[in-house]
Amino acid sequence: MANLSLLLVDDELPLLNLLRKYLERQGYTVDVCDTGQAAIEKCRQTPCPFQIVVLDLRLPDMTGEEVMEVLLRESDTLRVLISSGMPFSNEVVEESQRHRVGSLLKPFVPKQLLEAIAELAPTGRAVGNGR
């Protein structure tokens, strides 16, 4: 069974690179980008190459909420994990889509990120090796 493929979206490049390396060591396939528009374009490939997008709320070109709305609308299977220093409630998400959205408050330790990804992962998909 294939491992999860993740897209990390954050404008903090050092954080992106650190998380990418960590998650790849855990067995995930990881891509990164630092703008909302880049995230949307990467997810518009057919089929979308990611199962989960880890998304910051503050991006230089648009808000994380705007990106999330587009991603959820354009993909029936994609999951979004909001990773931000600002509290986020999935109450802003349409009720039928809430199971596809999770959140993780920054700062977090890597283990918390792994747990949040595992919790949000579509059932029946393999996850990282959890080392």
C-alpha positions, 0 to 999 in steps of 0.5 A, spaced: 500 500 500 502 506 498 504 512 503 500 518 503 503 524 499 503 531 503 503 538 500 506 543 505 504 550 504 507 555 508 511 562 507 516 560 512 521 557 508 526 554 513 520 551 517 517 548 510 524 545 509 525 542 516 518 539 516 519 536 509 525 532 511 522 530 517 516 527 514 520 524 508 524 520 514 517 518 516 516 515 510 511 520 507 512 523 500 512 530 501 512 537 496 512 544 498 510 551 496 510 558 499 503 561 496 496 559 496 496 560 488 502 555 487 498 550 492 492 550 488 495 549 481 499 543 484 492 540 487 489 541 480 493 536 477 489 530 474 488 526 479 490 530 485 497 527 487 496 529 494 491 526 500 493 531 505 495 539 504 498 542 511 496 549 510 498 555 514 492 561 514 497 566 513 500 566 506 503 572 502 498 572 496 491 569 499 488 567 506 489 559 508 481 559 508 481 561 501 485 556 499 482 551 503 475 553 500 478 552 493 481 545 494 475 542 498 471 544 492 475 542 487 477 535 490 472 530 493 478 526 497 483 531 499 484 533 506 486 539 509 490 540 516 490 547 518 497 549 521 497 556 524 499 560 530 492 563 530 486 558 533 482 555 527 475 552 528 472 547 522 465 550 524 467 555 518 467 549 514 460 546 511 458 541 515 458 535 510 466 537 509 468 538 516 471 530 516 476 533 511 479 538 515 483 538 521 487 543 525 494 544 529 496 550 533 503 552 532 508 551 535 507 544 535 512 538 536 513 533 530 510 528 534 503 532 534 504 533 526 504 526 525 498 524 530 494 530 526 496 527 519 494 520 522 488 522 525 486 526 518 488 520 513 483 517 509 481 510 512 485 504 508 491 509 507 498 507 509 501 512 513 508 514 515 512 509 519 512 513 525 519 513 527 
